Amino acid sequence: MNLPTDQQLSLMRCVACGDGALSIGDRPAGLWTDLRLPVADKCLVCTTCQERYPLTDCGIPVLWTAPLKAYLQKLDNTVNPLSANAEIYNATSSDYADNIRQYPKTASRIRTAAAESIAQNKSNDNRPRRHLDVGCGPGHVLNWLKDLKLQQWGLDISIENLRNARARTGAYVVLGSADNMPFRADSFDVVTESSVLHHIEDWKGMLRETARVCAPGGAIILDSEPSTDTKDWSLLARLLFQCRWYPYKLMSYIKPDKFWFRDLKQAKLNYFQAEIHNQPGGGFALEELKQCYRTAGVEPTVYLTPGERMDQQDKLPIKSVILHLLSGHNPKSPRYGMFSVVARKTAK
Protein backbone atom coordinates (compact mmCIF):
# COMPACT_ATOMS: atom_id res chain seq x y z
CA MET A 1 0.00 0.00 0.00
CA ASN A 2 1.32 3.44 -0.98
CA LEU A 3 0.56 6.09 1.63
CA PRO A 4 0.05 9.72 0.54
CA THR A 5 3.28 11.71 0.38
CA ASP A 6 3.79 15.03 2.16
CA GLN A 7 3.52 16.78 -1.22
CA GLN A 8 0.18 15.12 -1.94
CA LEU A 9 -1.13 15.84 1.56
CA SER A 10 -0.21 19.50 1.12
CA LEU A 11 -2.85 19.84 -1.63
CA MET A 12 -5.62 18.15 0.36
CA ARG A 13 -7.86 19.66 3.04
CA CYS A 14 -10.33 18.49 5.65
CA VAL A 15 -13.83 18.85 4.22
CA ALA A 16 -15.40 18.77 7.69
CA CYS A 17 -13.85 22.00 8.95
CA GLY A 18 -13.04 23.34 5.50
CA ASP A 19 -9.37 24.13 5.84
CA GLY A 20 -7.56 21.80 8.23
CA ALA A 21 -4.32 20.12 7.14
CA LEU A 22 -4.18 16.32 7.04
CA SER A 23 -1.63 13.96 8.54
CA ILE A 24 -1.31 10.17 8.59
CA GLY A 25 -2.27 8.35 11.78
CA ASP A 26 -3.31 4.91 13.01
CA ARG A 27 -6.89 3.80 12.55
CA PRO A 28 -8.38 3.10 16.00
CA ALA A 29 -9.27 -0.54 16.57
CA GLY A 30 -12.89 -1.28 15.70
CA LEU A 31 -13.39 1.88 13.63
CA TRP A 32 -14.94 1.47 10.13
CA THR A 33 -15.23 -2.31 10.25
CA ASP A 34 -18.40 -2.39 8.13
CA LEU A 35 -17.85 0.11 5.32
CA ARG A 36 -18.78 -0.52 1.71
CA LEU A 37 -15.05 -0.68 0.89
CA PRO A 38 -12.03 -2.26 2.60
CA VAL A 39 -9.82 0.10 4.61
CA ALA A 40 -6.22 0.11 5.80
CA ASP A 41 -4.87 0.22 9.34
CA LYS A 42 -3.77 3.81 8.69
CA CYS A 43 -6.05 6.81 8.25
CA LEU A 44 -5.87 10.56 7.66
CA VAL A 45 -6.42 12.93 10.58
CA CYS A 46 -7.26 16.63 10.43
CA THR A 47 -4.74 18.55 12.52
CA THR A 48 -7.37 21.24 13.25
CA CYS A 49 -10.65 19.46 14.08
CA GLN A 50 -9.33 15.88 14.52
CA GLU A 51 -11.79 14.46 11.97
CA ARG A 52 -10.59 11.09 10.68
CA TYR A 53 -10.79 9.86 7.10
CA PRO A 54 -10.17 6.29 5.89
CA LEU A 55 -7.47 5.11 3.53
CA THR A 56 -8.57 2.15 1.43
CA ASP A 57 -6.61 -1.08 1.52
CA CYS A 58 -4.81 0.14 -1.62
CA GLY A 59 -4.01 3.58 -0.16
CA ILE A 60 -6.70 5.77 -1.76
CA PRO A 61 -7.82 8.61 0.56
CA VAL A 62 -11.57 8.67 1.30
CA LEU A 63 -12.24 12.34 2.08
CA TRP A 64 -15.95 12.02 2.58
CA THR A 65 -18.60 14.66 3.02
CA ALA A 66 -21.49 13.88 5.39
CA PRO A 67 -23.76 12.39 2.65
CA LEU A 68 -20.92 10.29 1.20
CA LYS A 69 -19.94 9.15 4.69
CA ALA A 70 -23.53 8.08 5.44
CA TYR A 71 -23.63 6.08 2.21
CA LEU A 72 -20.26 4.37 2.76
CA GLN A 73 -21.14 3.57 6.38
CA LYS A 74 -24.47 2.05 5.21
CA LEU A 75 -26.42 4.56 7.29
CA ASP A 76 -28.28 5.87 4.25
CA ASN A 77 -29.65 3.21 1.90
CA THR A 78 -31.93 5.48 -0.12
CA VAL A 79 -31.58 5.66 -3.89
CA ASN A 80 -30.30 9.10 -4.81
CA PRO A 81 -27.85 10.55 -7.36
CA LEU A 82 -24.85 9.94 -5.09
CA SER A 83 -25.64 6.30 -4.33
CA ALA A 84 -26.79 5.58 -7.89
CA ASN A 85 -23.55 6.89 -9.39
CA ALA A 86 -21.40 5.02 -6.88
CA GLU A 87 -23.26 1.72 -7.33
CA ILE A 88 -23.42 1.89 -11.12
CA TYR A 89 -19.79 2.73 -11.69
CA ASN A 90 -18.52 0.29 -9.07
CA ALA A 91 -20.37 -2.41 -11.02
CA THR A 92 -19.45 -1.30 -14.55
CA SER A 93 -16.17 0.62 -14.37
CA SER A 94 -14.05 -1.80 -16.42
CA ASP A 95 -16.73 -2.22 -19.11
CA TYR A 96 -17.14 1.55 -19.19
CA ALA A 97 -13.39 2.02 -19.58
CA ASP A 98 -13.24 -0.38 -22.53
CA ASN A 99 -16.44 0.53 -24.37
CA ILE A 100 -17.58 4.10 -23.58
CA ARG A 101 -16.12 7.56 -24.22
CA GLN A 102 -14.12 6.36 -27.21
CA TYR A 103 -14.70 9.66 -28.98
CA PRO A 104 -11.69 11.05 -30.93
CA LYS A 105 -13.34 14.47 -31.40
CA THR A 106 -14.01 14.80 -27.68
CA ALA A 107 -10.47 13.75 -26.82
CA SER A 108 -8.98 16.20 -29.33
CA ARG A 109 -11.21 19.06 -28.19
CA ILE A 110 -10.39 18.70 -24.50
CA ARG A 111 -6.71 18.09 -25.11
CA THR A 112 -6.40 21.13 -27.41
CA ALA A 113 -8.24 23.37 -24.93
CA ALA A 114 -6.02 22.17 -22.09
CA ALA A 115 -2.80 22.64 -24.08
CA GLU A 116 -3.83 26.16 -25.11
CA SER A 117 -4.76 27.02 -21.53
CA ILE A 118 -1.37 25.88 -20.26
CA ALA A 119 0.39 27.88 -22.97
CA GLN A 120 -1.58 31.01 -22.03
CA ASN A 121 -0.93 30.62 -18.31
CA LYS A 122 1.66 33.27 -17.50
CA SER A 123 1.94 32.49 -13.80
CA ASN A 124 5.61 32.27 -12.93
CA ASP A 125 5.61 30.36 -9.65
CA ASN A 126 8.16 27.85 -11.01
CA ARG A 127 6.27 24.72 -9.99
CA PRO A 128 5.04 21.81 -12.08
CA ARG A 129 1.60 22.34 -13.63
CA ARG A 130 -1.20 20.32 -12.09
CA HIS A 131 -4.33 18.82 -13.63
CA LEU A 132 -7.47 17.72 -11.77
CA ASP A 133 -10.14 15.68 -13.53
CA VAL A 134 -13.42 15.86 -11.61
CA GLY A 135 -15.56 12.75 -11.93
CA CYS A 136 -12.56 11.06 -13.51
CA GLY A 137 -14.29 7.73 -14.08
CA PRO A 138 -11.84 5.02 -15.15
CA GLY A 139 -9.45 7.62 -16.55
CA HIS A 140 -10.46 8.68 -20.07
CA VAL A 141 -9.69 12.41 -19.72
CA LEU A 142 -6.60 11.75 -17.62
CA ASN A 143 -5.31 9.54 -20.41
CA TRP A 144 -6.16 12.12 -23.11
CA LEU A 145 -4.07 14.76 -21.30
CA LYS A 146 -1.30 12.46 -20.15
CA ASP A 147 1.26 13.59 -22.73
CA LEU A 148 0.96 17.24 -21.59
CA LYS A 149 3.33 16.30 -18.75
CA LEU A 150 1.08 17.59 -15.97
CA GLN A 151 0.88 16.29 -12.43
CA GLN A 152 -2.46 14.52 -12.66
CA TRP A 153 -5.13 14.00 -10.03
CA GLY A 154 -8.51 12.28 -10.29
CA LEU A 155 -11.59 12.73 -8.09
CA ASP A 156 -14.56 10.36 -8.09
CA ILE A 157 -17.06 8.71 -5.72
CA SER A 158 -16.60 5.24 -7.24
CA ILE A 159 -13.73 3.24 -5.77
CA GLU A 160 -13.61 0.98 -8.83
CA ASN A 161 -13.33 4.01 -11.12
CA LEU A 162 -10.45 5.31 -9.03
CA ARG A 163 -8.63 1.99 -9.04
CA ASN A 164 -8.97 1.77 -12.82
CA ALA A 165 -7.95 5.40 -13.35
CA ARG A 166 -4.82 4.99 -11.25
CA ALA A 167 -3.84 1.70 -12.91
CA ARG A 168 -4.44 3.01 -16.43
CA THR A 169 -2.91 6.49 -16.12
CA GLY A 170 -0.67 6.65 -13.05
CA ALA A 171 -2.64 9.63 -11.71
CA TYR A 172 -3.02 10.21 -7.97
CA VAL A 173 -6.68 9.61 -7.07
CA VAL A 174 -8.97 10.64 -4.22
CA LEU A 175 -12.48 9.49 -3.30
CA GLY A 176 -14.61 12.53 -2.58
CA SER A 177 -17.52 14.74 -3.65
CA ALA A 178 -17.46 17.24 -6.50
CA ASP A 179 -19.60 19.79 -4.67
CA ASN A 180 -17.21 19.95 -1.67
CA MET A 181 -13.79 19.00 -2.98
CA PRO A 182 -11.06 17.81 -0.60
CA PHE A 183 -8.44 20.14 -2.13
CA ARG A 184 -6.97 23.46 -1.15
CA ALA A 185 -7.83 26.63 -3.05
CA ASP A 186 -5.73 27.59 -6.07
CA SER A 187 -4.17 24.12 -6.39
CA PHE A 188 -4.68 23.14 -10.05
CA ASP A 189 -3.74 24.83 -13.31
CA VAL A 190 -6.24 22.84 -15.38
CA VAL A 191 -9.53 21.51 -13.99
CA THR A 192 -11.53 19.28 -16.34
CA GLU A 193 -14.81 17.42 -16.33
CA SER A 194 -16.40 15.61 -19.24
CA SER A 195 -20.05 14.55 -19.08
CA VAL A 196 -20.06 14.81 -15.28
CA LEU A 197 -21.92 17.98 -14.26
CA HIS A 198 -25.33 16.53 -15.15
CA HIS A 199 -24.65 13.72 -12.62
CA ILE A 200 -24.18 16.17 -9.71
CA GLU A 201 -27.27 17.13 -7.73
CA ASP A 202 -25.73 20.38 -6.41
CA TRP A 203 -24.32 21.42 -9.77
CA LYS A 204 -23.79 25.04 -8.74
CA GLY A 205 -21.77 23.81 -5.79
CA MET A 206 -19.57 21.89 -8.19
CA LEU A 207 -19.07 24.98 -10.39
CA ARG A 208 -18.05 27.03 -7.36
CA GLU A 209 -15.64 24.31 -6.26
CA THR A 210 -13.95 24.06 -9.66
CA ALA A 211 -13.42 27.84 -9.49
CA ARG A 212 -12.06 27.63 -5.94
CA VAL A 213 -9.48 24.91 -6.62
CA CYS A 214 -8.37 26.40 -9.97
CA ALA A 215 -5.14 28.38 -9.62
CA PRO A 216 -4.93 32.02 -10.78
CA GLY A 217 -4.05 32.03 -14.47
CA GLY A 218 -5.53 28.55 -14.84
CA ALA A 219 -8.57 27.24 -16.71
CA ILE A 220 -11.63 25.10 -16.11
CA ILE A 221 -12.86 22.95 -19.00
CA LEU A 222 -16.38 21.50 -18.93
CA ASP A 223 -17.41 19.27 -21.82
CA SER A 224 -20.37 17.32 -23.22
CA GLU A 225 -23.15 18.79 -21.08
CA PRO A 226 -26.85 19.34 -21.92
CA SER A 227 -28.42 22.80 -21.95
CA THR A 228 -32.11 23.50 -21.45
CA ASP A 229 -32.34 23.75 -25.27
CA THR A 230 -30.66 20.35 -25.65
CA LYS A 231 -33.39 18.71 -23.55
CA ASP A 232 -36.31 20.81 -24.84
CA TRP A 233 -38.31 17.95 -26.38
CA SER A 234 -41.93 17.73 -27.41
CA LEU A 235 -44.26 15.07 -26.00
CA LEU A 236 -43.90 13.08 -29.25
CA ALA A 237 -40.09 13.17 -29.00
CA ARG A 238 -40.25 12.06 -25.37
CA LEU A 239 -42.54 9.16 -26.20
CA LEU A 240 -40.21 8.01 -28.99
CA PHE A 241 -37.19 8.28 -26.70
CA GLN A 242 -38.88 6.11 -24.07
CA CYS A 243 -39.30 3.34 -26.67
CA ARG A 244 -35.54 2.78 -26.89
CA TRP A 245 -35.05 0.40 -23.96
CA TYR A 246 -35.65 -2.99 -25.59
CA PRO A 247 -34.17 -2.13 -29.04
CA TYR A 248 -31.05 -0.89 -27.23
CA LYS A 249 -30.95 -4.08 -25.18
CA LEU A 250 -30.81 -6.08 -28.42
CA MET A 251 -28.18 -3.73 -29.85
CA SER A 252 -26.03 -4.18 -26.74
CA TYR A 253 -25.09 -7.68 -27.92
CA ILE A 254 -23.78 -6.24 -31.19
CA LYS A 255 -22.47 -2.79 -30.21
CA PRO A 256 -20.19 -2.77 -27.15
CA ASP A 257 -20.96 0.91 -26.44
CA LYS A 258 -24.53 -0.10 -25.63
CA PHE A 259 -23.45 -2.50 -22.87
CA TRP A 260 -25.45 -0.49 -20.30
CA PHE A 261 -28.69 -1.80 -21.76
CA ARG A 262 -28.06 -5.52 -21.19
CA ASP A 263 -29.29 -4.89 -17.66
CA LEU A 264 -32.31 -2.64 -18.12
CA LYS A 265 -32.77 -2.12 -14.38
CA GLN A 266 -29.22 -0.78 -14.19
CA ALA A 267 -29.65 1.28 -17.37
CA LYS A 268 -32.79 2.93 -16.00
CA LEU A 269 -31.11 3.57 -12.64
CA ASN A 270 -28.29 5.30 -14.51
CA TYR A 271 -30.56 7.44 -16.66
CA PHE A 272 -33.26 8.38 -14.17
CA GLN A 273 -31.25 8.58 -10.93
CA ALA A 274 -27.56 9.11 -11.81
CA GLU A 275 -27.94 11.48 -14.79
CA ILE A 276 -30.24 13.69 -12.77
CA HIS A 277 -30.02 16.82 -14.99
CA ASN A 278 -30.09 14.95 -18.32
CA GLN A 279 -33.84 14.36 -18.41
CA PRO A 280 -36.33 15.73 -20.98
CA GLY A 281 -37.18 19.23 -19.82
CA GLY A 282 -33.92 19.38 -17.84
CA GLY A 283 -30.43 20.52 -18.76
CA PHE A 284 -28.62 23.67 -17.65
CA ALA A 285 -29.66 27.28 -18.25
CA LEU A 286 -26.52 28.73 -19.81
CA GLU A 287 -27.01 32.27 -18.50
CA GLU A 288 -27.44 30.87 -15.00
CA LEU A 289 -24.27 28.79 -15.42
CA LYS A 290 -22.27 31.77 -16.66
CA GLN A 291 -23.49 33.97 -13.82
CA CYS A 292 -22.54 31.31 -11.28
CA TYR A 293 -19.00 31.24 -12.65
CA ARG A 294 -18.67 35.02 -12.81
CA THR A 295 -19.79 35.29 -9.19
CA ALA A 296 -17.07 32.76 -8.34
CA GLY A 297 -14.41 34.90 -10.03
CA VAL A 298 -13.86 33.19 -13.37
CA GLU A 299 -14.89 34.26 -16.86
CA PRO A 300 -16.61 31.52 -18.89
CA THR A 301 -16.88 31.11 -22.65
CA VAL A 302 -19.61 28.72 -23.80
CA TYR A 303 -19.29 26.69 -27.02
CA LEU A 304 -22.40 25.16 -28.57
CA THR A 305 -22.08 21.76 -30.26
CA PRO A 306 -18.27 22.00 -30.53
CA GLY A 307 -16.35 19.71 -32.86
CA GLU A 308 -12.71 18.71 -32.86
CA ARG A 309 -11.88 22.12 -31.41
CA MET A 310 -13.98 24.27 -29.12
CA ASP A 311 -14.36 26.94 -31.80
CA GLN A 312 -15.42 24.48 -34.52
CA GLN A 313 -19.09 23.57 -34.69
CA ASP A 314 -20.10 19.96 -35.23
CA LYS A 315 -23.33 18.43 -36.55
CA LEU A 316 -25.90 17.04 -34.17
CA PRO A 317 -25.92 13.21 -33.96
CA ILE A 318 -28.74 11.56 -35.87
CA LYS A 319 -30.65 10.66 -32.68
CA SER A 320 -30.70 14.32 -31.64
CA VAL A 321 -31.69 15.42 -35.16
CA ILE A 322 -34.76 13.16 -35.05
CA LEU A 323 -35.78 14.24 -31.54
CA HIS A 324 -35.49 17.94 -32.37
CA LEU A 325 -37.30 17.59 -35.69
CA LEU A 326 -40.16 16.00 -33.76
CA SER A 327 -39.95 18.96 -31.36
CA GLY A 328 -40.24 21.51 -34.17
CA HIS A 329 -36.62 22.69 -33.86
CA ASN A 330 -34.04 23.38 -36.53
CA PRO A 331 -31.55 20.47 -36.16
CA LYS A 332 -28.87 22.53 -37.93
CA SER A 333 -28.82 25.02 -35.07
CA PRO A 334 -25.91 24.37 -32.65
CA ARG A 335 -28.07 25.50 -29.72
CA TYR A 336 -29.68 22.05 -29.61
CA GLY A 337 -26.46 20.08 -29.18
CA MET A 338 -24.31 19.50 -26.11
CA PHE A 339 -22.21 22.41 -24.91
CA SER A 340 -18.70 22.95 -23.56
CA VAL A 341 -17.19 25.70 -21.40
CA VAL A 342 -13.71 27.11 -20.97
CA ALA A 343 -13.56 29.36 -17.89
CA ARG A 344 -10.38 31.26 -17.07
CA LYS A 345 -9.32 32.47 -13.66
CA THR A 346 -7.60 35.85 -13.62
CA ALA A 347 -3.91 35.69 -12.78
CA LYS A 348 -2.79 37.60 -9.71
C-alpha positions as CSV (number, residue, x, y, z in Angstrom):
1,M,0.0,0.0,0.0
2,N,1.3,3.4,-1.0
3,L,0.6,6.1,1.6
4,P,0.1,9.7,0.5
5,T,3.3,11.7,0.4
6,D,3.8,15.0,2.2
7,Q,3.5,16.8,-1.2
8,Q,0.2,15.1,-1.9
9,L,-1.1,15.8,1.6
10,S,-0.2,19.5,1.1
11,L,-2.9,19.8,-1.6
12,M,-5.6,18.2,0.4
13,R,-7.9,19.7,3.0
14,C,-10.3,18.5,5.7
15,V,-13.8,18.8,4.2
16,A,-15.4,18.8,7.7
17,C,-13.9,22.0,8.9
18,G,-13.0,23.3,5.5
19,D,-9.4,24.1,5.8
20,G,-7.6,21.8,8.2
21,A,-4.3,20.1,7.1
22,L,-4.2,16.3,7.0
23,S,-1.6,14.0,8.5
24,I,-1.3,10.2,8.6
25,G,-2.3,8.3,11.8
26,D,-3.3,4.9,13.0
27,R,-6.9,3.8,12.5
28,P,-8.4,3.1,16.0
29,A,-9.3,-0.5,16.6
30,G,-12.9,-1.3,15.7
31,L,-13.4,1.9,13.6
32,W,-14.9,1.5,10.1
33,T,-15.2,-2.3,10.2
34,D,-18.4,-2.4,8.1
35,L,-17.8,0.1,5.3
36,R,-18.8,-0.5,1.7
37,L,-15.1,-0.7,0.9
38,P,-12.0,-2.3,2.6
39,V,-9.8,0.1,4.6
40,A,-6.2,0.1,5.8
41,D,-4.9,0.2,9.3
42,K,-3.8,3.8,8.7
43,C,-6.1,6.8,8.2
44,L,-5.9,10.6,7.7
45,V,-6.4,12.9,10.6
46,C,-7.3,16.6,10.4
47,T,-4.7,18.6,12.5
48,T,-7.4,21.2,13.3
49,C,-10.6,19.5,14.1
50,Q,-9.3,15.9,14.5
51,E,-11.8,14.5,12.0
52,R,-10.6,11.1,10.7
53,Y,-10.8,9.9,7.1
54,P,-10.2,6.3,5.9
55,L,-7.5,5.1,3.5
56,T,-8.6,2.1,1.4
57,D,-6.6,-1.1,1.5
58,C,-4.8,0.1,-1.6
59,G,-4.0,3.6,-0.2
60,I,-6.7,5.8,-1.8
61,P,-7.8,8.6,0.6
62,V,-11.6,8.7,1.3
63,L,-12.2,12.3,2.1
64,W,-16.0,12.0,2.6
65,T,-18.6,14.7,3.0
66,A,-21.5,13.9,5.4
67,P,-23.8,12.4,2.6
68,L,-20.9,10.3,1.2
69,K,-19.9,9.1,4.7
70,A,-23.5,8.1,5.4
71,Y,-23.6,6.1,2.2
72,L,-20.3,4.4,2.8
73,Q,-21.1,3.6,6.4
74,K,-24.5,2.0,5.2
75,L,-26.4,4.6,7.3
76,D,-28.3,5.9,4.2
77,N,-29.7,3.2,1.9
78,T,-31.9,5.5,-0.1
79,V,-31.6,5.7,-3.9
80,N,-30.3,9.1,-4.8
81,P,-27.9,10.6,-7.4
82,L,-24.8,9.9,-5.1
83,S,-25.6,6.3,-4.3
84,A,-26.8,5.6,-7.9
85,N,-23.5,6.9,-9.4
86,A,-21.4,5.0,-6.9
87,E,-23.3,1.7,-7.3
88,I,-23.4,1.9,-11.1
89,Y,-19.8,2.7,-11.7
90,N,-18.5,0.3,-9.1
91,A,-20.4,-2.4,-11.0
92,T,-19.5,-1.3,-14.6
93,S,-16.2,0.6,-14.4
94,S,-14.1,-1.8,-16.4
95,D,-16.7,-2.2,-19.1
96,Y,-17.1,1.5,-19.2
97,A,-13.4,2.0,-19.6
98,D,-13.2,-0.4,-22.5
99,N,-16.4,0.5,-24.4
100,I,-17.6,4.1,-23.6
101,R,-16.1,7.6,-24.2
102,Q,-14.1,6.4,-27.2
103,Y,-14.7,9.7,-29.0
104,P,-11.7,11.1,-30.9
105,K,-13.3,14.5,-31.4
106,T,-14.0,14.8,-27.7
107,A,-10.5,13.8,-26.8
108,S,-9.0,16.2,-29.3
109,R,-11.2,19.1,-28.2
110,I,-10.4,18.7,-24.5
111,R,-6.7,18.1,-25.1
112,T,-6.4,21.1,-27.4
113,A,-8.2,23.4,-24.9
114,A,-6.0,22.2,-22.1
115,A,-2.8,22.6,-24.1
116,E,-3.8,26.2,-25.1
117,S,-4.8,27.0,-21.5
118,I,-1.4,25.9,-20.3
119,A,0.4,27.9,-23.0
120,Q,-1.6,31.0,-22.0
121,N,-0.9,30.6,-18.3
122,K,1.7,33.3,-17.5
123,S,1.9,32.5,-13.8
124,N,5.6,32.3,-12.9
125,D,5.6,30.4,-9.7
126,N,8.2,27.9,-11.0
127,R,6.3,24.7,-10.0
128,P,5.0,21.8,-12.1
129,R,1.6,22.3,-13.6
130,R,-1.2,20.3,-12.1
131,H,-4.3,18.8,-13.6
132,L,-7.5,17.7,-11.8
133,D,-10.1,15.7,-13.5
134,V,-13.4,15.9,-11.6
135,G,-15.6,12.7,-11.9
136,C,-12.6,11.1,-13.5
137,G,-14.3,7.7,-14.1
138,P,-11.8,5.0,-15.1
139,G,-9.5,7.6,-16.6
140,H,-10.5,8.7,-20.1
141,V,-9.7,12.4,-19.7
142,L,-6.6,11.8,-17.6
143,N,-5.3,9.5,-20.4
144,W,-6.2,12.1,-23.1
145,L,-4.1,14.8,-21.3
146,K,-1.3,12.5,-20.1
147,D,1.3,13.6,-22.7
148,L,1.0,17.2,-21.6
149,K,3.3,16.3,-18.7
150,L,1.1,17.6,-16.0
151,Q,0.9,16.3,-12.4
152,Q,-2.5,14.5,-12.7
153,W,-5.1,14.0,-10.0
154,G,-8.5,12.3,-10.3
155,L,-11.6,12.7,-8.1
156,D,-14.6,10.4,-8.1
157,I,-17.1,8.7,-5.7
158,S,-16.6,5.2,-7.2
159,I,-13.7,3.2,-5.8
160,E,-13.6,1.0,-8.8
161,N,-13.3,4.0,-11.1
162,L,-10.4,5.3,-9.0
163,R,-8.6,2.0,-9.0
164,N,-9.0,1.8,-12.8
165,A,-7.9,5.4,-13.4
166,R,-4.8,5.0,-11.2
167,A,-3.8,1.7,-12.9
168,R,-4.4,3.0,-16.4
169,T,-2.9,6.5,-16.1
170,G,-0.7,6.6,-13.1
171,A,-2.6,9.6,-11.7
172,Y,-3.0,10.2,-8.0
173,V,-6.7,9.6,-7.1
174,V,-9.0,10.6,-4.2
175,L,-12.5,9.5,-3.3
176,G,-14.6,12.5,-2.6
177,S,-17.5,14.7,-3.6
178,A,-17.5,17.2,-6.5
179,D,-19.6,19.8,-4.7
180,N,-17.2,20.0,-1.7
181,M,-13.8,19.0,-3.0
182,P,-11.1,17.8,-0.6
183,F,-8.4,20.1,-2.1
184,R,-7.0,23.5,-1.1
185,A,-7.8,26.6,-3.0
186,D,-5.7,27.6,-6.1
187,S,-4.2,24.1,-6.4
188,F,-4.7,23.1,-10.0
189,D,-3.7,24.8,-13.3
190,V,-6.2,22.8,-15.4
191,V,-9.5,21.5,-14.0
192,T,-11.5,19.3,-16.3
193,E,-14.8,17.4,-16.3
194,S,-16.4,15.6,-19.2
195,S,-20.1,14.5,-19.1
196,V,-20.1,14.8,-15.3
197,L,-21.9,18.0,-14.3
198,H,-25.3,16.5,-15.1
199,H,-24.7,13.7,-12.6
200,I,-24.2,16.2,-9.7
201,E,-27.3,17.1,-7.7
202,D,-25.7,20.4,-6.4
203,W,-24.3,21.4,-9.8
204,K,-23.8,25.0,-8.7
205,G,-21.8,23.8,-5.8
206,M,-19.6,21.9,-8.2
207,L,-19.1,25.0,-10.4
208,R,-18.1,27.0,-7.4
209,E,-15.6,24.3,-6.3
210,T,-14.0,24.1,-9.7
211,A,-13.4,27.8,-9.5
212,R,-12.1,27.6,-5.9
213,V,-9.5,24.9,-6.6
214,C,-8.4,26.4,-10.0
215,A,-5.1,28.4,-9.6
216,P,-4.9,32.0,-10.8
217,G,-4.1,32.0,-14.5
218,G,-5.5,28.5,-14.8
219,A,-8.6,27.2,-16.7
220,I,-11.6,25.1,-16.1
221,I,-12.9,23.0,-19.0
222,L,-16.4,21.5,-18.9
223,D,-17.4,19.3,-21.8
224,S,-20.4,17.3,-23.2
225,E,-23.1,18.8,-21.1
226,P,-26.8,19.3,-21.9
227,S,-28.4,22.8,-22.0
228,T,-32.1,23.5,-21.5
229,D,-32.3,23.8,-25.3
230,T,-30.7,20.3,-25.6
231,K,-33.4,18.7,-23.5
232,D,-36.3,20.8,-24.8
233,W,-38.3,18.0,-26.4
234,S,-41.9,17.7,-27.4
235,L,-44.3,15.1,-26.0
236,L,-43.9,13.1,-29.2
237,A,-40.1,13.2,-29.0
238,R,-40.3,12.1,-25.4
239,L,-42.5,9.2,-26.2
240,L,-40.2,8.0,-29.0
241,F,-37.2,8.3,-26.7
242,Q,-38.9,6.1,-24.1
243,C,-39.3,3.3,-26.7
244,R,-35.5,2.8,-26.9
245,W,-35.1,0.4,-24.0
246,Y,-35.7,-3.0,-25.6
247,P,-34.2,-2.1,-29.0
248,Y,-31.0,-0.9,-27.2
249,K,-31.0,-4.1,-25.2
250,L,-30.8,-6.1,-28.4
251,M,-28.2,-3.7,-29.8
252,S,-26.0,-4.2,-26.7
253,Y,-25.1,-7.7,-27.9
254,I,-23.8,-6.2,-31.2
255,K,-22.5,-2.8,-30.2
256,P,-20.2,-2.8,-27.1
257,D,-21.0,0.9,-26.4
258,K,-24.5,-0.1,-25.6
259,F,-23.4,-2.5,-22.9
260,W,-25.4,-0.5,-20.3
261,F,-28.7,-1.8,-21.8
262,R,-28.1,-5.5,-21.2
263,D,-29.3,-4.9,-17.7
264,L,-32.3,-2.6,-18.1
265,K,-32.8,-2.1,-14.4
266,Q,-29.2,-0.8,-14.2
267,A,-29.7,1.3,-17.4
268,K,-32.8,2.9,-16.0
269,L,-31.1,3.6,-12.6
270,N,-28.3,5.3,-14.5
271,Y,-30.6,7.4,-16.7
272,F,-33.3,8.4,-14.2
273,Q,-31.2,8.6,-10.9
274,A,-27.6,9.1,-11.8
275,E,-27.9,11.5,-14.8
276,I,-30.2,13.7,-12.8
277,H,-30.0,16.8,-15.0
278,N,-30.1,15.0,-18.3
279,Q,-33.8,14.4,-18.4
280,P,-36.3,15.7,-21.0
281,G,-37.2,19.2,-19.8
282,G,-33.9,19.4,-17.8
283,G,-30.4,20.5,-18.8
284,F,-28.6,23.7,-17.7
285,A,-29.7,27.3,-18.3
286,L,-26.5,28.7,-19.8
287,E,-27.0,32.3,-18.5
288,E,-27.4,30.9,-15.0
289,L,-24.3,28.8,-15.4
290,K,-22.3,31.8,-16.7
291,Q,-23.5,34.0,-13.8
292,C,-22.5,31.3,-11.3
293,Y,-19.0,31.2,-12.7
294,R,-18.7,35.0,-12.8
295,T,-19.8,35.3,-9.2
296,A,-17.1,32.8,-8.3
297,G,-14.4,34.9,-10.0
298,V,-13.9,33.2,-13.4
299,E,-14.9,34.3,-16.9
300,P,-16.6,31.5,-18.9
301,T,-16.9,31.1,-22.6
302,V,-19.6,28.7,-23.8
303,Y,-19.3,26.7,-27.0
304,L,-22.4,25.2,-28.6
305,T,-22.1,21.8,-30.3
306,P,-18.3,22.0,-30.5
307,G,-16.3,19.7,-32.9
308,E,-12.7,18.7,-32.9
309,R,-11.9,22.1,-31.4
310,M,-14.0,24.3,-29.1
311,D,-14.4,26.9,-31.8
312,Q,-15.4,24.5,-34.5
313,Q,-19.1,23.6,-34.7
314,D,-20.1,20.0,-35.2
315,K,-23.3,18.4,-36.5
316,L,-25.9,17.0,-34.2
317,P,-25.9,13.2,-34.0
318,I,-28.7,11.6,-35.9
319,K,-30.6,10.7,-32.7
320,S,-30.7,14.3,-31.6
321,V,-31.7,15.4,-35.2
322,I,-34.8,13.2,-35.0
323,L,-35.8,14.2,-31.5
324,H,-35.5,17.9,-32.4
325,L,-37.3,17.6,-35.7
326,L,-40.2,16.0,-33.8
327,S,-40.0,19.0,-31.4
328,G,-40.2,21.5,-34.2
329,H,-36.6,22.7,-33.9
330,N,-34.0,23.4,-36.5
331,P,-31.5,20.5,-36.2
332,K,-28.9,22.5,-37.9
333,S,-28.8,25.0,-35.1
334,P,-25.9,24.4,-32.6
335,R,-28.1,25.5,-29.7
336,Y,-29.7,22.1,-29.6
337,G,-26.5,20.1,-29.2
338,M,-24.3,19.5,-26.1
339,F,-22.2,22.4,-24.9
340,S,-18.7,22.9,-23.6
341,V,-17.2,25.7,-21.4
342,V,-13.7,27.1,-21.0
343,A,-13.6,29.4,-17.9
344,R,-10.4,31.3,-17.1
345,K,-9.3,32.5,-13.7
346,T,-7.6,35.8,-13.6
347,A,-3.9,35.7,-12.8
348,K,-2.8,37.6,-9.7
